[in-house]
């Protein structure tokens, strides 16, 4: 199946997969999550500029202090909601 997910395997063992490390684009099957035991966070992070892929100012993920969806601007929680709001296009 062509999902856009890149796997790195050694024999039958999966060493790394891109869907576990989202960057600036959400693909089908990717998850935004927080593992409270390990502290691993899966969050979306903007690029610094259109042609500069280093981490930018905006982040979307789960706030470990609130366990909510959180939107960050320059490291500060800008908008925190208990429920994920779905994008409605231009509405």
URCORBEL-V386961 format. One record per pair of residues at least 24 apart in sequence whose ideal C-beta (glycine too) atoms are under 10 Angstrom apart, sorted by the first residue. I is the first residue (numbers start at 0). J is the second residue. Records with the same first field share a line. If there is no record, write none. Layout:
BEGIN
I=J / J
END
This chain:
BEGIN
0=27 / 28
2=26 / 27 / 28 / 29
3=27 / 28 / 29
4=28 / 29
21=59 / 60
22=46 / 52 / 54
23=52 / 54 / 55 / 57 / 59
25=59
31=59 / 60 / 61 / 68 / 69 / 83
32=60 / 61
33=60 / 61 / 62 / 63 / 66 / 69
34=61 / 63
35=61 / 63 / 66
38=63
42=68 / 69 / 71
43=70
44=71
45=72
59=83
END
